[in-house]
Amino acid sequence: MKAYMYDVESGLFEGETFEDKHLIKYVDGLTTATPPTYNKGQVPVFNRNSQMWSVVPINEIKERLG
């Protein structure tokens, strides 16, 4: 099953992978929720509490991670 990787600390989108659908819930940093489309200068960020993606400007992420 297609899954989407994110950094568990920052929520930053890290790419796509495939995983057994029964194992996805046991692997930290994976979700089946499809990230939204985004433009240059933006990045999808996953919120583990709400289980939803948002699109955030890269400059904002740089400030958070600073």
PDB file of N, CA, C and O in Angstrom:
ATOM      1  N   MET A   1       0.841  -1.166   0.000  1.00  0.00           N
ATOM      2  CA  MET A   1       0.000   0.000   0.000  1.00  0.00           C
ATOM      3  C   MET A   1       0.896   1.242   0.000  1.00  0.00           C
ATOM      4  O   MET A   1       1.934   1.269   0.660  1.00  0.00           O
ATOM      5  N   LYS A   2       0.488   2.249  -0.736  1.00  0.00           N
ATOM      6  CA  LYS A   2       1.246   3.487  -0.793  1.00  0.00           C
ATOM      7  C   LYS A   2       1.117   4.216   0.544  1.00  0.00           C
ATOM      8  O   LYS A   2       0.028   4.320   1.109  1.00  0.00           O
ATOM      9  N   ALA A   3       2.240   4.713   1.033  1.00  0.00           N
ATOM     10  CA  ALA A   3       2.272   5.468   2.281  1.00  0.00           C
ATOM     11  C   ALA A   3       3.156   6.688   2.082  1.00  0.00           C
ATOM     12  O   ALA A   3       3.970   6.743   1.161  1.00  0.00           O
ATOM     13  N   TYR A   4       2.981   7.658   2.959  1.00  0.00           N
ATOM     14  CA  TYR A   4       3.718   8.916   2.867  1.00  0.00           C
ATOM     15  C   TYR A   4       4.539   9.094   4.135  1.00  0.00           C
ATOM     16  O   TYR A   4       4.034   8.944   5.248  1.00  0.00           O
ATOM     17  N   MET A   5       5.807   9.415   3.948  1.00  0.00           N
ATOM     18  CA  MET A   5       6.729   9.540   5.071  1.00  0.00           C
ATOM     19  C   MET A   5       6.808  10.992   5.522  1.00  0.00           C
ATOM     20  O   MET A   5       6.753  11.919   4.714  1.00  0.00           O
ATOM     21  N   TYR A   6       6.940  11.163   6.832  1.00  0.00           N
ATOM     22  CA  TYR A   6       7.130  12.488   7.403  1.00  0.00           C
ATOM     23  C   TYR A   6       8.075  12.388   8.586  1.00  0.00           C
ATOM     24  O   TYR A   6       8.168  11.343   9.230  1.00  0.00           O
ATOM     25  N   ASP A   7       8.773  13.472   8.869  1.00  0.00           N
ATOM     26  CA  ASP A   7       9.665  13.520  10.017  1.00  0.00           C
ATOM     27  C   ASP A   7       8.808  13.570  11.281  1.00  0.00           C
ATOM     28  O   ASP A   7       7.928  14.423  11.400  1.00  0.00           O
ATOM     29  N   VAL A   8       9.061  12.659  12.226  1.00  0.00           N
ATOM     30  CA  VAL A   8       8.210  12.570  13.416  1.00  0.00           C
ATOM     31  C   VAL A   8       8.334  13.786  14.331  1.00  0.00           C
ATOM     32  O   VAL A   8       7.414  14.059  15.103  1.00  0.00           O
ATOM     33  N   GLU A   9       9.425  14.512  14.268  1.00  0.00           N
ATOM     34  CA  GLU A   9       9.584  15.691  15.122  1.00  0.00           C
ATOM     35  C   GLU A   9       9.000  16.953  14.486  1.00  0.00           C
ATOM     36  O   GLU A   9       8.309  17.722  15.155  1.00  0.00           O
ATOM     37  N   SER A  10       9.269  17.167  13.216  1.00  0.00           N
ATOM     38  CA  SER A  10       8.839  18.408  12.562  1.00  0.00           C
ATOM     39  C   SER A  10       7.566  18.237  11.735  1.00  0.00           C
ATOM     40  O   SER A  10       6.879  19.221  11.459  1.00  0.00           O
ATOM     41  N   GLY A  11       7.239  17.012  11.336  1.00  0.00           N
ATOM     42  CA  GLY A  11       6.089  16.761  10.472  1.00  0.00           C
ATOM     43  C   GLY A  11       6.368  16.975   8.994  1.00  0.00           C
ATOM     44  O   GLY A  11       5.480  16.785   8.164  1.00  0.00           O
ATOM     45  N   LEU A  12       7.594  17.369   8.652  1.00  0.00           N
ATOM     46  CA  LEU A  12       7.937  17.650   7.252  1.00  0.00           C
ATOM     47  C   LEU A  12       7.795  16.411   6.371  1.00  0.00           C
ATOM     48  O   LEU A  12       8.224  15.315   6.733  1.00  0.00           O
ATOM     49  N   PHE A  13       7.191  16.613   5.224  1.00  0.00           N
ATOM     50  CA  PHE A  13       7.022  15.564   4.225  1.00  0.00           C
ATOM     51  C   PHE A  13       8.388  15.078   3.753  1.00  0.00           C
ATOM     52  O   PHE A  13       9.261  15.881   3.425  1.00  0.00           O
ATOM     53  N   GLU A  14       8.566  13.758   3.721  1.00  0.00           N
ATOM     54  CA  GLU A  14       9.857  13.184   3.321  1.00  0.00           C
ATOM     55  C   GLU A  14       9.775  12.320   2.074  1.00  0.00           C
ATOM     56  O   GLU A  14      10.806  11.869   1.575  1.00  0.00           O
ATOM     57  N   GLY A  15       8.580  12.079   1.561  1.00  0.00           N
ATOM     58  CA  GLY A  15       8.475  11.295   0.344  1.00  0.00           C
ATOM     59  C   GLY A  15       7.441  10.194   0.432  1.00  0.00           C
ATOM     60  O   GLY A  15       6.655  10.125   1.377  1.00  0.00           O
ATOM     61  N   GLU A  16       7.458   9.331  -0.579  1.00  0.00           N
ATOM     62  CA  GLU A  16       6.501   8.232  -0.687  1.00  0.00           C
ATOM     63  C   GLU A  16       7.219   6.900  -0.546  1.00  0.00           C
ATOM     64  O   GLU A  16       8.416   6.789  -0.812  1.00  0.00           O
ATOM     65  N   THR A  17       6.469   5.895  -0.123  1.00  0.00           N
ATOM     66  CA  THR A  17       7.004   4.548  -0.018  1.00  0.00           C
ATOM     67  C   THR A  17       5.841   3.571  -0.137  1.00  0.00           C
ATOM     68  O   THR A  17       4.690   3.987  -0.270  1.00  0.00           O
ATOM     69  N   PHE A  18       6.131   2.294  -0.090  1.00  0.00           N
ATOM     70  CA  PHE A  18       5.105   1.267  -0.059  1.00  0.00           C
ATOM     71  C   PHE A  18       5.341   0.411   1.163  1.00  0.00           C
ATOM     72  O   PHE A  18       6.479   0.071   1.484  1.00  0.00           O
ATOM     73  N   GLU A  19       4.255   0.059   1.850  1.00  0.00           N
ATOM     74  CA  GLU A  19       4.347  -0.732   3.076  1.00  0.00           C
ATOM     75  C   GLU A  19       3.122  -1.636   3.156  1.00  0.00           C
ATOM     76  O   GLU A  19       2.059  -1.303   2.632  1.00  0.00           O
ATOM     77  N   ASP A  20       3.279  -2.777   3.814  1.00  0.00           N
ATOM     78  CA  ASP A  20       2.157  -3.666   4.060  1.00  0.00           C
ATOM     79  C   ASP A  20       1.106  -2.896   4.861  1.00  0.00           C
ATOM     80  O   ASP A  20       1.435  -2.292   5.882  1.00  0.00           O
ATOM     81  N   LYS A  21      -0.142  -2.908   4.418  1.00  0.00           N
ATOM     82  CA  LYS A  21      -1.163  -2.075   5.058  1.00  0.00           C
ATOM     83  C   LYS A  21      -1.388  -2.434   6.520  1.00  0.00           C
ATOM     84  O   LYS A  21      -1.840  -1.592   7.297  1.00  0.00           O
ATOM     85  N   HIS A  22      -1.084  -3.651   6.904  1.00  0.00           N
ATOM     86  CA  HIS A  22      -1.251  -4.066   8.297  1.00  0.00           C
ATOM     87  C   HIS A  22      -0.116  -3.557   9.183  1.00  0.00           C
ATOM     88  O   HIS A  22      -0.259  -3.519  10.405  1.00  0.00           O
ATOM     89  N   LEU A  23       0.996  -3.169   8.591  1.00  0.00           N
ATOM     90  CA  LEU A  23       2.148  -2.702   9.364  1.00  0.00           C
ATOM     91  C   LEU A  23       2.221  -1.182   9.481  1.00  0.00           C
ATOM     92  O   LEU A  23       2.905  -0.666  10.365  1.00  0.00           O
ATOM     93  N   ILE A  24       1.535  -0.468   8.614  1.00  0.00           N
ATOM     94  CA  ILE A  24       1.638   0.996   8.583  1.00  0.00           C
ATOM     95  C   ILE A  24       1.368   1.611   9.951  1.00  0.00           C
ATOM     96  O   ILE A  24       2.070   2.534  10.363  1.00  0.00           O
ATOM     97  N   LYS A  25       0.367   1.113  10.653  1.00  0.00           N
ATOM     98  CA  LYS A  25       0.020   1.719  11.946  1.00  0.00           C
ATOM     99  C   LYS A  25       1.096   1.509  13.001  1.00  0.00           C
ATOM    100  O   LYS A  25       1.088   2.179  14.034  1.00  0.00           O
ATOM    101  N   TYR A  26       2.018   0.591  12.756  1.00  0.00           N
ATOM    102  CA  TYR A  26       3.087   0.319  13.715  1.00  0.00           C
ATOM    103  C   TYR A  26       4.396   1.026  13.379  1.00  0.00           C
ATOM    104  O   TYR A  26       5.342   0.992  14.166  1.00  0.00           O
ATOM    105  N   VAL A  27       4.453   1.658  12.224  1.00  0.00           N
ATOM    106  CA  VAL A  27       5.674   2.329  11.783  1.00  0.00           C
ATOM    107  C   VAL A  27       5.525   3.832  12.020  1.00  0.00           C
ATOM    108  O   VAL A  27       4.643   4.476  11.450  1.00  0.00           O
ATOM    109  N   ASP A  28       6.386   4.375  12.858  1.00  0.00           N
ATOM    110  CA  ASP A  28       6.339   5.802  13.151  1.00  0.00           C
ATOM    111  C   ASP A  28       6.803   6.598  11.934  1.00  0.00           C
ATOM    112  O   ASP A  28       7.765   6.215  11.268  1.00  0.00           O
ATOM    113  N   GLY A  29       6.126   7.696  11.648  1.00  0.00           N
ATOM    114  CA  GLY A  29       6.520   8.540  10.528  1.00  0.00           C
ATOM    115  C   GLY A  29       5.912   8.138   9.208  1.00  0.00           C
ATOM    116  O   GLY A  29       6.393   8.560   8.156  1.00  0.00           O
ATOM    117  N   LEU A  30       4.848   7.319   9.231  1.00  0.00           N
ATOM    118  CA  LEU A  30       4.149   6.924   8.011  1.00  0.00           C
ATOM    119  C   LEU A  30       2.662   7.202   8.154  1.00  0.00           C
ATOM    120  O   LEU A  30       2.090   7.048   9.233  1.00  0.00           O
ATOM    121  N   THR A  31       2.047   7.611   7.059  1.00  0.00           N
ATOM    122  CA  THR A  31       0.599   7.812   7.024  1.00  0.00           C
ATOM    123  C   THR A  31       0.087   7.429   5.638  1.00  0.00           C
ATOM    124  O   THR A  31       0.831   7.463   4.658  1.00  0.00           O
ATOM    125  N   THR A  32      -1.176   7.070   5.572  1.00  0.00           N
ATOM    126  CA  THR A  32      -1.807   6.824   4.275  1.00  0.00           C
ATOM    127  C   THR A  32      -2.534   8.068   3.776  1.00  0.00           C
ATOM    128  O   THR A  32      -3.037   8.080   2.653  1.00  0.00           O
ATOM    129  N   ALA A  33      -2.594   9.117   4.602  1.00  0.00           N
ATOM    130  CA  ALA A  33      -3.218  10.381   4.191  1.00  0.00           C
ATOM    131  C   ALA A  33      -2.348  11.041   3.123  1.00  0.00           C
ATOM    132  O   ALA A  33      -1.163  11.287   3.347  1.00  0.00           O
ATOM    133  N   THR A  34      -2.931  11.322   1.982  1.00  0.00           N
ATOM    134  CA  THR A  34      -2.198  11.922   0.869  1.00  0.00           C
ATOM    135  C   THR A  34      -1.888  13.389   1.156  1.00  0.00           C
ATOM    136  O   THR A  34      -2.786  14.157   1.500  1.00  0.00           O
ATOM    137  N   PRO A  35      -0.617  13.782   1.016  1.00  0.00           N
ATOM    138  CA  PRO A  35      -0.283  15.197   1.225  1.00  0.00           C
ATOM    139  C   PRO A  35      -0.938  16.076   0.156  1.00  0.00           C
ATOM    140  O   PRO A  35      -1.162  15.628  -0.968  1.00  0.00           O
ATOM    141  N   PRO A  36      -1.241  17.315   0.506  1.00  0.00           N
ATOM    142  CA  PRO A  36      -1.838  18.219  -0.484  1.00  0.00           C
ATOM    143  C   PRO A  36      -0.799  18.658  -1.516  1.00  0.00           C
ATOM    144  O   PRO A  36       0.406  18.530  -1.300  1.00  0.00           O
ATOM    145  N   THR A  37      -1.288  19.172  -2.626  1.00  0.00           N
ATOM    146  CA  THR A  37      -0.368  19.739  -3.611  1.00  0.00           C
ATOM    147  C   THR A  37       0.218  21.021  -3.022  1.00  0.00           C
ATOM    148  O   THR A  37      -0.406  21.696  -2.204  1.00  0.00           O
ATOM    149  N   TYR A  38       1.406  21.324  -3.453  1.00  0.00           N
ATOM    150  CA  TYR A  38       2.083  22.506  -2.938  1.00  0.00           C
ATOM    151  C   TYR A  38       2.915  23.129  -4.044  1.00  0.00           C
ATOM    152  O   TYR A  38       3.261  22.469  -5.024  1.00  0.00           O
ATOM    153  N   ASN A  39       3.231  24.394  -3.880  1.00  0.00           N
ATOM    154  CA  ASN A  39       3.969  25.155  -4.880  1.00  0.00           C
ATOM    155  C   ASN A  39       5.402  25.387  -4.421  1.00  0.00           C
ATOM    156  O   ASN A  39       5.771  25.070  -3.291  1.00  0.00           O
ATOM    157  N   LYS A  40       6.192  25.942  -5.315  1.00  0.00           N
ATOM    158  CA  LYS A  40       7.566  26.300  -4.991  1.00  0.00           C
ATOM    159  C   LYS A  40       7.559  27.234  -3.776  1.00  0.00           C
ATOM    160  O   LYS A  40       6.767  28.173  -3.706  1.00  0.00           O
ATOM    161  N   GLY A  41       8.439  26.966  -2.839  1.00  0.00           N
ATOM    162  CA  GLY A  41       8.516  27.782  -1.636  1.00  0.00           C
ATOM    163  C   GLY A  41       7.597  27.321  -0.524  1.00  0.00           C
ATOM    164  O   GLY A  41       7.461  27.992   0.499  1.00  0.00           O
ATOM    165  N   GLN A  42       6.956  26.156  -0.728  1.00  0.00           N
ATOM    166  CA  GLN A  42       6.066  25.598   0.281  1.00  0.00           C
ATOM    167  C   GLN A  42       6.447  24.148   0.544  1.00  0.00           C
ATOM    168  O   GLN A  42       7.146  23.521  -0.252  1.00  0.00           O
ATOM    169  N   VAL A  43       5.975  23.620   1.680  1.00  0.00           N
ATOM    170  CA  VAL A  43       6.224  22.226   2.014  1.00  0.00           C
ATOM    171  C   VAL A  43       5.038  21.684   2.819  1.00  0.00           C
ATOM    172  O   VAL A  43       4.513  22.386   3.684  1.00  0.00           O
ATOM    173  N   PRO A  44       4.609  20.438   2.545  1.00  0.00           N
ATOM    174  CA  PRO A  44       3.561  19.830   3.358  1.00  0.00           C
ATOM    175  C   PRO A  44       4.112  19.444   4.736  1.00  0.00           C
ATOM    176  O   PRO A  44       5.240  18.967   4.859  1.00  0.00           O
ATOM    177  N   VAL A  45       3.295  19.660   5.759  1.00  0.00           N
ATOM    178  CA  VAL A  45       3.660  19.321   7.134  1.00  0.00           C
ATOM    179  C   VAL A  45       2.507  18.507   7.719  1.00  0.00           C
ATOM    180  O   VAL A  45       1.346  18.908   7.635  1.00  0.00           O
ATOM    181  N   PHE A  46       2.841  17.357   8.314  1.00  0.00           N
ATOM    182  CA  PHE A  46       1.824  16.464   8.868  1.00  0.00           C
ATOM    183  C   PHE A  46       1.657  16.711  10.360  1.00  0.00           C
ATOM    184  O   PHE A  46       2.638  16.794  11.099  1.00  0.00           O
ATOM    185  N   ASN A  47       0.412  16.827  10.795  1.00  0.00           N
ATOM    186  CA  ASN A  47       0.092  16.979  12.212  1.00  0.00           C
ATOM    187  C   ASN A  47      -0.369  15.628  12.731  1.00  0.00           C
ATOM    188  O   ASN A  47      -1.428  15.138  12.341  1.00  0.00           O
ATOM    189  N   ARG A  48       0.418  15.026  13.604  1.00  0.00           N
ATOM    190  CA  ARG A  48       0.106  13.684  14.110  1.00  0.00           C
ATOM    191  C   ARG A  48      -1.169  13.661  14.949  1.00  0.00           C
ATOM    192  O   ARG A  48      -1.875  12.653  14.962  1.00  0.00           O
ATOM    193  N   ASN A  49      -1.473  14.746  15.644  1.00  0.00           N
ATOM    194  CA  ASN A  49      -2.667  14.780  16.490  1.00  0.00           C
ATOM    195  C   ASN A  49      -3.952  14.784  15.669  1.00  0.00           C
ATOM    196  O   ASN A  49      -4.884  14.033  15.956  1.00  0.00           O
ATOM    197  N   SER A  50      -3.994  15.633  14.647  1.00  0.00           N
ATOM    198  CA  SER A  50      -5.196  15.732  13.814  1.00  0.00           C
ATOM    199  C   SER A  50      -5.176  14.747  12.646  1.00  0.00           C
ATOM    200  O   SER A  50      -6.193  14.540  11.984  1.00  0.00           O
ATOM    201  N   GLN A  51      -4.005  14.136  12.394  1.00  0.00           N
ATOM    202  CA  GLN A  51      -3.828  13.217  11.266  1.00  0.00           C
ATOM    203  C   GLN A  51      -4.122  13.907   9.932  1.00  0.00           C
ATOM    204  O   GLN A  51      -4.690  13.309   9.019  1.00  0.00           O
ATOM    205  N   MET A  52      -3.718  15.192   9.842  1.00  0.00           N
ATOM    206  CA  MET A  52      -3.949  15.961   8.624  1.00  0.00           C
ATOM    207  C   MET A  52      -2.685  16.700   8.209  1.00  0.00           C
ATOM    208  O   MET A  52      -1.824  17.021   9.029  1.00  0.00           O
ATOM    209  N   TRP A  53      -2.603  16.961   6.899  1.00  0.00           N
ATOM    210  CA  TRP A  53      -1.509  17.729   6.330  1.00  0.00           C
ATOM    211  C   TRP A  53      -1.906  19.191   6.237  1.00  0.00           C
ATOM    212  O   TRP A  53      -3.089  19.522   6.144  1.00  0.00           O
ATOM    213  N   SER A  54      -0.917  20.055   6.262  1.00  0.00           N
ATOM    214  CA  SER A  54      -1.097  21.461   5.938  1.00  0.00           C
ATOM    215  C   SER A  54       0.073  21.872   5.057  1.00  0.00           C
ATOM    216  O   SER A  54       1.097  21.191   5.019  1.00  0.00           O
ATOM    217  N   VAL A  55      -0.077  22.975   4.356  1.00  0.00           N
ATOM    218  CA  VAL A  55       0.995  23.494   3.507  1.00  0.00           C
ATOM    219  C   VAL A  55       1.540  24.744   4.187  1.00  0.00           C
ATOM    220  O   VAL A  55       0.796  25.669   4.511  1.00  0.00           O
ATOM    221  N   VAL A  56       2.854  24.752   4.398  1.00  0.00           N
ATOM    222  CA  VAL A  56       3.503  25.824   5.145  1.00  0.00           C
ATOM    223  C   VAL A  56       4.617  26.432   4.285  1.00  0.00           C
ATOM    224  O   VAL A  56       5.344  25.701   3.613  1.00  0.00           O
ATOM    225  N   PRO A  57       4.756  27.753   4.300  1.00  0.00           N
ATOM    226  CA  PRO A  57       5.872  28.379   3.569  1.00  0.00           C
ATOM    227  C   PRO A  57       7.217  27.903   4.139  1.00  0.00           C
ATOM    228  O   PRO A  57       7.370  27.758   5.352  1.00  0.00           O
ATOM    229  N   ILE A  58       8.170  27.666   3.260  1.00  0.00           N
ATOM    230  CA  ILE A  58       9.491  27.184   3.682  1.00  0.00           C
ATOM    231  C   ILE A  58      10.139  28.148   4.669  1.00  0.00           C
ATOM    232  O   ILE A  58      10.803  27.712   5.609  1.00  0.00           O
ATOM    233  N   ASN A  59       9.957  29.457   4.468  1.00  0.00           N
ATOM    234  CA  ASN A  59      10.552  30.433   5.394  1.00  0.00           C
ATOM    235  C   ASN A  59      10.064  30.222   6.820  1.00  0.00           C
ATOM    236  O   ASN A  59      10.835  30.363   7.768  1.00  0.00           O
ATOM    237  N   GLU A  60       8.794  29.885   6.976  1.00  0.00           N
ATOM    238  CA  GLU A  60       8.238  29.622   8.304  1.00  0.00           C
ATOM    239  C   GLU A  60       8.884  28.383   8.930  1.00  0.00           C
ATOM    240  O   GLU A  60       9.173  28.363  10.126  1.00  0.00           O
ATOM    241  N   ILE A  61       9.104  27.365   8.124  1.00  0.00           N
ATOM    242  CA  ILE A  61       9.751  26.142   8.614  1.00  0.00           C
ATOM    243  C   ILE A  61      11.181  26.438   9.022  1.00  0.00           C
ATOM    244  O   ILE A  61      11.639  25.940  10.050  1.00  0.00           O
ATOM    245  N   LYS A  62      11.896  27.233   8.246  1.00  0.00           N
ATOM    246  CA  LYS A  62      13.269  27.589   8.586  1.00  0.00           C
ATOM    247  C   LYS A  62      13.318  28.296   9.935  1.00  0.00           C
ATOM    248  O   LYS A  62      14.232  28.056  10.724  1.00  0.00           O
ATOM    249  N   GLU A  63      12.350  29.163  10.209  1.00  0.00           N
ATOM    250  CA  GLU A  63      12.301  29.864  11.488  1.00  0.00           C
ATOM    251  C   GLU A  63      12.046  28.887  12.633  1.00  0.00           C
ATOM    252  O   GLU A  63      12.666  28.992  13.691  1.00  0.00           O
ATOM    253  N   ARG A  64      11.135  27.937  12.424  1.00  0.00           N
ATOM    254  CA  ARG A  64      10.815  26.947  13.460  1.00  0.00           C
ATOM    255  C   ARG A  64      12.014  26.070  13.797  1.00  0.00           C
ATOM    256  O   ARG A  64      12.266  25.756  14.961  1.00  0.00           O
ATOM    257  N   LEU A  65      12.745  25.681  12.760  1.00  0.00           N
ATOM    258  CA  LEU A  65      13.859  24.748  12.945  1.00  0.00           C
ATOM    259  C   LEU A  65      15.158  25.467  13.289  1.00  0.00           C
ATOM    260  O   LEU A  65      16.103  24.855  13.787  1.00  0.00           O
ATOM    261  N   GLY A  66      15.199  26.788  13.016  1.00  0.00           N
ATOM    262  CA  GLY A  66      16.338  27.656  13.200  1.00  0.00           C
ATOM    263  C   GLY A  66      17.343  27.219  14.126  1.00  0.00           C
ATOM    264  O   GLY A  66      18.339  27.913  14.329  1.00  0.00           O
TER     265      GLY A  66
END
